[in-house]
Amino acid sequence: MENAKSVKLVLEDGTEIQGQSFGAFTSAAGEVVFSTAMTGYPENLTDPSFAGQILVLTYPMVGNYGVPGEELYESISKIFESDKIHIAGLVVNYYSEEHSHWNAAKSLGDWLAEYNIPGIFGVDTRMLTKKLREKGAMLGKIVAEQDVPLHDPNLENLVAQVSPQGVQHYGSGQHKIVLVDCGTKTNIIRCFLERDVELIRVPWDYDFTQLDYDGLFLSNGPGDPKICTATIGHLQTALTQDKPIFGICLGSQLMGLAAGGDTFKLKYGHRSHNQPVKLTGTQRSYITSQNHGFAVDTATLPAEWDMLFENLNDGTCEGIKHKTKPFFSTQFHPEAAGGPQDTEFLFDDFLKAVAEYKKGK
Ligand SMILES: NC(=O)CC[C@H](N)C(=O)O
């Protein structure tokens, strides 16, 4: 892009990297994390789990396929993972303002500018990623004209910021599922609506234990799971009952905490579309889409819980399950968007458990 203004990326260890501005010419601070996914920026940027984070994309050329226009399906987005961009800033190597794709409606830079989100290009993202891998995810900022202080988004209740205010209903299928929305990706809603489900979407701190439902689902979401004490409290009540429970990503961490286990912050997290996981007790592995900075500490799980999936790169917990009750979770994203859809069958497994629970009632 010609005539782009200069901006810099500053890390908490003092590193300063000069680059050029695209998107909004403004300053922003956050936690700097990297994703090695090769595509999927429309999905990633609108995933509420990225709230507060400055995202570094290691794929060298970004923007080529532009950004699609909005289309609605059952009053939710058909294309994006929520109704706005959630990242705090974007860092890329080569930015392509020029784009070409059958459903592109605008450039990535124009889309970022619409939401007042800064981007910086011309950064050696591989050098930067090596640094983040060695030192761990760091606080950082993109600085345009005005300097801004560093701040740690994980100290804030980000879930409260991205969770909806009220209750919404979708679908008219036979299984009544409560979705606790801690910042859900819309593809989770789409995955349910493609199945035989009536969905009741409730805010993160809503007391769903009072509702009449057949199965409980806990969504993904931003920040440190330990901040969601209200959700953990309601979940503890649900764990004393027998209705099936399924959690994804933050939802998995909340299940681990409610069960009495602990979570910890990974050095630099897992963010990509090709993370291998192994199903416990088998030699079966799956390639999964992931975006998380925290994980359940398997060693702290109570005796009635097991690790369900293990990450084959670093051995960390990628899901848990109760030994006797129909409660399970994945740290990865079976709904994909972006990434491989190989584990979408877990939605069917959950609904099978719901049908069995209803039969046995
Ligand atoms: N995608 C998610 O739900 C992320 C969960 C949590 N915020 C983490 O970073 O680990």
The ligand as an ORCA input file, in Angstrom:
! r2SCAN-3c Opt
* xyz 0 1
  N     -11.642    -19.616     22.557
  C     -11.835    -19.599     23.858
  O     -12.903    -19.885     24.386
  C     -10.669    -19.146     24.680
  C     -10.803    -19.446     26.157
  C      -9.883    -18.615     27.032
  N     -10.199    -17.223     26.938
  C      -8.441    -18.887     26.659
  O      -7.786    -18.055     26.109
  O      -7.937    -19.949     26.923
*
